[in-house]
Amino acid sequence: MKKGIFKLSVLLLSSFTTLSLTSCNEVSKASANIEIFDMFDFADIYIKNEKEAYFAGDIVVLDVTMDDKYVLSYTTLNDVKIEDINAITLVAGDNEIHCFFTKDEEIYDQSYLRDFTFVFDEDSDSYFIKSYSFTGKAPTTVDIPSQYRNKNVSKILGKSFVSANGTKTINVPKTITTIEESAFIGLSTLNNFNVSENNTDYTTINGVLFRKNKEHLLAYPDGKGTSYSVPTTTKYIDSYAFNSSKIIDITLNDGLLSIGDNAFEGCTGLINFVMSDIVTDLGTAAFKTCSNMKTIKLSNSLKELKDWTFQQFLTLTEIDIPGSVKSIGSSCFLSDSKMTKITLNEGLEEIKVNGLSYISGVSSIVLPSTVTSIGEDAFVLLLL
């Protein structure tokens, strides 16, 4: 057996692999050697966010180096807080680390395969990908594994690949049945998805990720390109689909029904946006921080403007809100510093808290007779 270093205040329960963390209000810094069942070389196991003292409620972040090649970092212990953990067991095998976190007699299973972090789901008897990261130069292509420990890998959790910037292509195997929204956000270099032809739930069209029926556009690679025409089969642009992408020009089809939460958030290159008149739903923060948007035409079938929809539009000067819109959400236009004209039409019923606040360039606004509810601070900093 070989030795690793775990730098944290611990009580060494045995000479094998179990450590117990105290749950008192303050823990003094200490370190202890622990024996790891090891079939390859560890360099270190240590706490990445090491402090002079730990308090109840602190999140512990592991950083593990294997064979001087694989580093698992920024990994929270299954999001379990330090005061909740009774014991940590680390077992190393071929190209993997297996971790068990014991909390209130329940065992949380989190495992690592090279650059992947997995959590086991008993209901589906399969593994979920929690995170992916790498050491050194980013791999051009990432192959998502189809199996781990002789069980299928079936799900990719949200924000799993935020630490994988530099990757250009991601290959999705046939076993993946669920990809959470936001799973691939933050990959500015990604320009292509490939999905196994045998996958029954997902597919791609020219490198863009769709659900199998091609009605849901799930993810547009951030680095793919600046111009895109949404296919005629698409009815739904899912949440985070274009989030922080380099898109400048986008053409929507006439059959689009819905745009999800945060779908175009952070698309700072987007200048003009024209919505077809059958779009009925626009998600929360759908265009948040599209700071260079100059013109936007809303659907005449749109039912409401949700919270933070147009927050931090720094160049948009005017907008016409159609009469189909019944409600304007909280902080909908927050910090739209260049806005000088907002047209509200008959049919609007509600303006929520801060709904039209912090739009310092608007000097007049006409409220429709249909408005029956105005939230607190709805007009803060309007020059009325």
Buried (B, 14 or more C-beta within 10 A) or exposed (E): EEEBBBBBBBEBEEEEBBBBBBEEEEBEEEBEEBBBBBEBEBBEBBBBEBEEEBEBEBEBBBBBBBEEEBBBBBBBBBEBBBBBBBBBBBBBBEEBBBBBBBBEEEEBBBBBBEBBBBBBBEEBEBBBBBBBBBBEEBBEEBEBBBBBEEBBBBBBBBBBBBBBBBBBBBEBBBBBBBBBBBBBBBBBBBBBBBBBEEBEBBBBEEBBBBBEEBBBBBBBBBBBBEEBEBBEBBBBBBBBBBBBBBBBBBEBEEBBBBBBBBBBBBBBBBBEBEBBBBBBBBBBBBBBBBBBBEEBBBBBBBBBBBBBBBBBBBBBEBBEBBBBBBBBBBBBBBBBBBBBBBEBBEBBBBBBBBBBBBBBBBEEBEEEEBBEEBBEBBBBBBEE
